Amino acid sequence: MAGGNSNYWEDLRKQARQLENELDLKLVSFSKLCTSYSGSRDGRRGDSSSDTTPLLNNSTQDRMFETMSVEIEQLLAKLTGVNDKMAEYASTPGVTSLNAALMHTLQRHRDILQDYTHEFHKTKSNFLAVREREDLLGSVRKDIETYKSGSGVNNRRTELFLKEHEHLRKCDLILHLAVCFTFLQSPPPTGVLCGSSDCLQ
């Protein structure tokens, strides 16, 4: 059994350290990606020519987020597997004399795994919360802009309608005055006077 060989233990430790280093780098990049998510949308709200406008849009970041999440989960699973093998080796009867030192090392690797797992889930949860909030705010802003745009059209239509209505009212008044003036110049044979209330209105 390979577990009886100290080289097996060292090989496991080497694998664990390699995975831990990869996870450390991935988590740093993952954190930067998640932190820049809301900033990218804020940048697009302002001047698109601004130097602060991010190079990545949110759809690209979403794809990167999903890809990196899978990669980190795979690394965490591999590191968990290595830790399990280390625990199995440490409990082997043939290495009881070194058991205390092995258990101390194993516990250290377990703590690192736990820290990385916690950091990953915390960063992922924060990202999802920010994305949900940004999507909600974006939806609200879109509704407001749509409402404003619609209100602007309605206001213009109302204004045109009022102008047309005022124009027709003035035309009607001019016509009414012209009729009254005609009656004053030559009263009709029926004897109806333009001084009646109809003409004076």
Stockholm file with secondary structure:
# STOCKHOLM 1.0

chainA/1-201         MAGGNSNYWEDLRKQARQLENELDLKLVSFSKLCTSYSGSRDGRRGDSSSDTTPLLNNSTQDRMFETMSVEIEQLLAKLTGVNDKMAEYASTPGVTSLNAALMHTLQRHRDILQDYTHEFHKTKSNFLAVREREDLLGSVRKDIETYKSGSGVNNRRTELFLKEHEHLRKCDLILHLAVCFTFLQSPPPTGVLCGSSDCLQ
#=GR chainA/1-201 SS CGGGSHHHHHHHHHHHHHHHHHHHHHHHHHHHHHHHHHHHHHHHHSCTTCTTSCSSCHHHHHHHHHHHHHHHHHHHHHHHHHHHHHHHHHTCGGGGGGHHHHHHHHHHHHHHHHHHHHHHHHHHHHHHHHHHHHHHHHHHHHHHHHHHHHHHHHHHHHHHHHHHHHHHHHHHHHHHHHHHHHHHHSCCTTCCCTTSHHHHC
#=GC SS_cons         CGGGSHHHHHHHHHHHHHHHHHHHHHHHHHHHHHHHHHHHHHHHHSCTTCTTSCSSCHHHHHHHHHHHHHHHHHHHHHHHHHHHHHHHHHTCGGGGGGHHHHHHHHHHHHHHHHHHHHHHHHHHHHHHHHHHHHHHHHHHHHHHHHHHHHHHHHHHHHHHHHHHHHHHHHHHHHHHHHHHHHHHHSCCTTCCCTTSHHHHC
//
